[in-house]
Amino acid sequence: MEQEYAIVALVIVITVGTTATEIFKQYMKSKSANKSGQQTEELNLLRQHNNELKQRIATLEKIVTEPEYELKQQINSL
């Protein structure tokens, strides 16, 4: 009789353990997918910000290299 209870208990422990393991695997997959999605979104925002900064720098370079700007600097230095 005790042997039957031990077998039933063993089957229950194996079933619960396997189920818990599979639930944990699914949880980790969903957490990982969520995190990578956030990282992708953040990366896209950083790329967009980087492109905006490049455009601003190009505009500033254009202003500084214009002959009129150099002439103004020479006049101001006098």
C-alpha positions as CSV (number, residue, x, y, z in Angstrom):
1,M,0.0,0.0,0.0
2,E,2.8,2.4,0.9
3,Q,4.5,1.5,-2.3
4,E,1.5,2.6,-4.3
5,Y,1.4,6.0,-2.5
6,A,5.1,6.4,-3.3
7,I,4.5,5.7,-7.0
8,V,1.6,8.1,-7.1
9,A,3.6,10.8,-5.3
10,L,6.5,10.2,-7.7
11,V,4.2,10.6,-10.7
12,I,2.7,13.8,-9.3
13,V,6.2,15.3,-8.5
14,I,7.4,14.5,-12.0
15,T,4.3,16.0,-13.6
16,V,4.4,19.1,-11.5
17,G,8.2,19.5,-12.0
18,T,7.9,19.1,-15.8
19,T,5.0,21.6,-16.0
20,A,6.8,24.1,-13.9
21,T,9.9,23.8,-16.0
22,E,7.9,24.4,-19.2
23,I,6.1,27.4,-17.7
24,F,9.5,28.9,-16.7
25,K,10.9,28.3,-20.2
26,Q,7.9,30.1,-21.8
27,Y,8.2,33.0,-19.2
28,M,11.9,33.4,-20.1
29,K,11.2,33.4,-23.8
30,S,8.5,36.0,-23.5
31,K,10.7,38.2,-21.2
32,S,13.6,37.9,-23.7
33,A,11.3,38.8,-26.7
34,N,9.9,41.8,-24.8
35,K,13.4,43.0,-23.9
36,S,14.7,42.7,-27.4
37,G,11.7,44.6,-28.7
38,Q,12.4,47.4,-26.3
39,Q,16.0,47.5,-27.3
40,T,15.1,47.6,-31.0
41,E,12.8,50.5,-30.4
42,E,15.4,52.4,-28.3
43,L,18.0,51.7,-31.0
44,N,15.7,53.2,-33.7
45,L,15.2,56.3,-31.6
46,L,19.0,56.7,-31.1
47,R,19.6,56.3,-34.9
48,Q,16.9,58.9,-35.6
49,H,18.5,61.3,-33.1
50,N,21.9,60.6,-34.6
51,N,20.7,61.5,-38.1
52,E,19.1,64.7,-36.8
53,L,22.4,65.7,-35.2
54,K,24.3,64.9,-38.4
55,Q,22.0,67.2,-40.3
56,R,22.5,70.0,-37.7
57,I,26.3,69.6,-38.0
58,A,26.1,69.7,-41.8
59,T,24.2,73.0,-41.5
60,L,26.7,74.5,-39.1
61,E,29.6,73.4,-41.3
62,K,27.9,75.0,-44.3
63,I,27.5,78.3,-42.4
64,V,31.1,78.3,-41.1
65,T,32.6,77.6,-44.5
66,E,30.6,80.2,-46.4
67,P,32.8,83.0,-47.7
68,E,30.4,85.6,-46.2
69,Y,31.0,84.2,-42.8
70,E,34.8,84.4,-43.2
71,L,34.4,88.0,-44.4
72,K,32.3,88.9,-41.3
73,Q,35.0,87.3,-39.1
74,Q,37.7,89.4,-40.7
75,I,35.7,92.6,-40.4
76,N,34.9,91.9,-36.8
77,S,38.5,91.2,-36.0
78,L,39.4,94.7,-37.3
